Amino acid sequence: MKPAATPGAPAPATAPEFTVIVETISYINDMVDSPGASQREFAESARAGDTVRSVLRRFSARFPRLQEALWDPGTSEIGGHVEVIVNDAILGMRHTLDSIVHDKDRIVLLGQYIGG
């Protein structure tokens, strides 16, 4: 019997790749070099065993401003300025950062608006 994969661990190099869509909305687009866009989609490669966290870590590593806004440096968890939605549910409802991703999953990054 094959041992179970550890969530978040890199998938073996032989695992086939699939696509996870990362969508950015509103002012998050400024952080991914798309100023003025209302929405943008990125097709991100993933492999069996990848998690929401590992996809977002790889994605945000390409965009320093997003990396800084997305991750709390003290906890390595999602910071307080970006809402993460996975397959139409706010993170924490049906998915966590350590949920395994699957082909055609959608991760939406939406800037939080605070104030009145």
N, C-alpha and C positions, 0 to 999 in steps of 0.2 A: 504494500500500500504506500502510495506517495505521501510525504509529509505535507501538511497544509502550509500555504504561503503565509508569511507574516504580513499583516496589513501595513502598507506604507513602504515595505521593503522593495528595492528595485526588482523588477521582473527579470527572469532569465533572458539572456539575449536572444534565445531561440523563440520566445513567445511572439506570436504575430502582433503587428501593430494594428490599432484601430483609431478612430477619431472621436475626440471629445470637443464640443464647441464651447469656447469661452466668449461670452458676449459682454461688451462694455457699454454702459449707458451713461449719458449726461457728462458731468465734469470728469469722470474717470477717463473719458476719451482723451483729454488733455494729457493724461499721464501715460498714455500708450501712443503718443505721437500722432494723434488724430484730432487736433483742435477744431472746434466748430461742428464736429459730427455729433448727431444725436444718438447714434448707435453704431457699433462696429462688431463684427464677428471674426473670430480667429479659429481655424481648424488646428487643434493641438493633437499631436501624436501621443498615444498612450499604449501601454501593454498590460496584459493580465496581471492583476495584483496592484496596479497603480491606484492611488486614492485621490480624493478631492485635494487633499493637502499636497501631494507630490505633483499633481498637474499644476496647481496654483503656484507652487514654489518654482517650477521650471518656467512657467509663463511670466511671473513677476520678475524673475532674475534678468529678463531681457529689457525691463523698463524700470530703471532706478527710482523714479518718482513714485511709481505704483508700488514697488517693493517697500519703500518707506511708509507709504500710506496704508498698505494692506496688512503688514505684520507688526504686531506689538513687539518691540525689541526685548522687553523684559520677560515675556512669556512664550514667544514664538507662536502665538496664536493670532487669530484675526484681530486687528485693531478696531477702534471704535468709529472709524470714519467711512467704512465700506461695508455695505450689506452684501452678503453672498446668498444667492438663490440657486438651488440645485434641482433641476427638473421641476420647476414651478413651485418649489417649497423653500421657504427661508431656512437657511442652515440652522440645524438644531431641531427642526420639526420631524423630518423623515430621514435626514442625512446629517452626518458630522464630517469634520475634516478628514476623519479616518475611514469614511465609507469608500468602498471599492467603486471605481468608475467602470462604465461599460460603453460599448460602441454607441455613438450618437447621443450620449448624455450631454446635457447643456448646463453650464455653470455661468451664471450672470453676476457681474460685478456692478453694483449700483451705488453711487455716492449717497451717503446719508445727508439729509437736509435737517438742520437743527435751528430752531429759533422761531420767531413769530412775526 
